[in-house]
Amino acid sequence: MTTICLTPEVDIPMPDNDEFDRFVPTLKAAAATARLLAEAGLTFAPTDADLDYAAGVTRQAARDPGELMTKAAALGLLKQTPASLLLTEQILQDFGHKVVQEAEQVRFLVTNKLVQLTESPDPRVQLRALEMLGKIGDVGLFNERREVTITHQTTDDVKERLRAKLQQLLLVEDAEIIEEGDEDE
């Protein structure tokens, strides 16, 4: 068995500001230390407390990652077990990064996949892929467009049109109104 002597450096001051954005690098360094300890023969298994800590950090990273950028969060790492550190690092590494950096990348991925599907042996798949390609905003073949025309008029123009309509109604007023049942028998 190999003996490892660790000498902590306790005289390194921590920054006082709340902009302490060293959580992830601190986690990586602590997890690397835990891996070294495991290579040297230390065995550890995650406990329920380790799982709870890792889950809590993951939830915090999803809700408000800014909370992990505090001095308290980084100092909290120093109190965790090696199993907790490794588990937390693994979860954040697997699920904490952005899958796609920009919407443009998703657009290219979907477009390329649709182009591939147009070569499918199934004509229904081909037709659906072509339809979806046609609906892409840049192509715009199947987009429904509605045009709305707004005519701006002055108040005098509106008054004049209203007078003309009223004049027409007055001319109709003189006409005889035939109600149902009053027709010539």
C-alpha positions in Angstrom: 0.0 0.0 0.0 1.2 3.5 -0.9 1.3 6.2 1.7 0.4 9.7 0.5 1.3 12.6 2.7 -0.8 15.7 2.1 0.1 19.1 3.4 -2.7 21.6 3.1 -1.9 25.2 2.3 -4.0 27.1 4.8 -2.4 30.5 4.4 -4.0 31.2 1.0 -6.6 33.9 1.5 -10.0 33.5 -0.2 -11.3 36.6 -2.1 -13.9 38.6 -0.1 -16.1 39.7 -3.0 -19.3 37.9 -4.0 -18.1 37.6 -7.6 -16.1 34.5 -6.7 -16.6 32.6 -9.9 -14.4 29.7 -9.1 -17.0 27.0 -8.3 -16.5 24.8 -11.4 -12.6 25.1 -11.4 -12.6 24.4 -7.7 -14.9 21.4 -8.2 -12.7 20.1 -11.0 -9.5 20.5 -8.9 -11.2 18.8 -5.9 -12.5 16.0 -8.1 -9.0 15.5 -9.6 -7.6 15.2 -6.1 -10.3 12.6 -5.3 -9.3 10.6 -8.4 -5.7 10.7 -7.4 -6.7 9.4 -4.0 -8.7 6.6 -5.6 -5.7 5.7 -7.8 -3.6 5.5 -4.7 -6.0 2.9 -3.2 -8.7 4.9 -1.3 -12.1 3.4 -1.9 -15.3 5.3 -1.4 -18.9 4.9 -2.4 -21.5 7.6 -2.6 -23.8 7.8 0.3 -27.3 9.3 0.4 -25.8 12.6 1.6 -23.4 12.6 -1.4 -26.3 12.0 -3.7 -28.3 14.7 -2.1 -25.5 17.2 -2.4 -24.9 16.4 -6.1 -28.6 16.7 -6.8 -28.8 20.0 -4.9 -25.9 21.5 -6.9 -27.5 20.3 -10.2 -30.8 21.8 -9.3 -29.1 25.1 -8.3 -27.1 25.1 -11.6 -30.4 24.7 -13.5 -32.4 27.3 -11.5 -29.8 30.0 -10.8 -26.2 29.3 -11.7 -25.2 32.6 -10.3 -25.8 31.2 -6.8 -22.9 28.8 -7.5 -20.6 31.6 -8.3 -20.4 32.7 -4.6 -17.6 32.3 -2.2 -19.8 30.3 0.1 -20.6 27.8 -2.7 -16.9 27.3 -3.5 -16.0 27.0 0.2 -18.8 24.4 0.6 -17.0 22.2 -1.8 -14.1 21.9 0.6 -16.4 20.2 3.1 -17.6 17.4 0.7 -16.5 13.8 0.6 -14.4 12.6 -2.4 -17.4 10.6 -3.6 -19.6 13.7 -3.5 -17.1 15.7 -5.4 -16.7 13.1 -8.1 -20.5 12.5 -8.4 -21.2 16.3 -8.6 -18.5 16.8 -11.2 -19.8 13.9 -13.3 -23.4 15.2 -13.2 -22.5 18.7 -14.1 -20.2 17.5 -16.8 -22.9 15.3 -18.3 -25.9 17.6 -17.9 -24.6 21.0 -16.9 -23.2 22.1 -20.3 -25.2 23.6 -23.1 -26.2 21.0 -25.6 -26.4 23.5 -28.4 -24.7 26.9 -28.2 -27.0 28.7 -30.6 -30.4 28.2 -32.2 -28.6 28.4 -35.6 -26.9 25.1 -34.9 -30.2 23.4 -34.2 -31.6 24.9 -37.4 -28.7 23.5 -39.4 -29.1 20.1 -37.7 -32.8 19.9 -38.4 -32.4 21.1 -41.9 -29.7 18.6 -42.7 -31.7 15.7 -41.2 -34.8 16.7 -43.3 -32.6 16.8 -46.4 -31.5 13.3 -45.6 -35.1 12.2 -45.1 -36.0 13.3 -48.6 -34.0 10.4 -49.9 -36.1 7.9 -47.9 -37.5 4.9 -49.7 -40.9 5.6 -48.1 -42.7 8.2 -50.2 -44.7 9.4 -47.2 -41.5 10.2 -45.3 -40.1 12.0 -48.4 -43.3 14.1 -48.8 -43.4 15.0 -45.1 -39.7 16.0 -45.1 -40.1 18.1 -48.2 -43.2 19.8 -46.6 -41.2 20.5 -43.5 -38.3 21.9 -45.5 -40.7 24.1 -47.4 -41.9 25.6 -44.1 -38.5 26.7 -43.0 -38.5 30.5 -42.6 -35.7 31.0 -45.1 -37.5 28.9 -47.8 -41.0 30.1 -47.0 -42.8 28.0 -49.6 -45.7 27.0 -47.5 -46.0 30.0 -45.1 -49.4 31.6 -44.9 -49.1 35.3 -45.4 -51.8 37.8 -44.5 -51.6 41.3 -45.6 -53.3 44.1 -43.7 -53.7 47.4 -45.4 -54.2 50.4 -43.2 -55.5 53.5 -44.8 -54.9 56.6 -42.8 -57.6 59.3 -43.2 -58.0 62.7 -41.8 -61.0 63.5 -39.6 -62.5 65.6 -42.4 -62.3 62.6 -44.8 -64.0 60.4 -42.3 -66.8 63.0 -41.7 -67.3 63.4 -45.4 -67.7 59.6 -45.9 -70.1 59.4 -43.0 -72.2 62.3 -44.4 -72.3 60.4 -47.8 -73.5 57.2 -46.1 -76.1 59.0 -44.1 -77.3 60.8 -47.3 -77.8 57.4 -48.9 -79.7 56.1 -45.9 -82.0 59.2 -46.0 -82.8 58.4 -49.7 -83.7 54.8 -48.8 -85.9 56.1 -45.9 -88.4 57.5 -48.4 -88.8 54.0 -50.0 -91.7 51.8 -49.0 -90.8 49.0 -46.6 -92.6 45.7 -47.2 -92.8 43.5 -44.2 -93.4 39.7 -44.3 -97.0 38.9 -44.7 -97.9 42.3 -46.1 -97.1 41.3 -49.7 -99.7 41.4 -52.4 -101.9 38.4 -52.1 
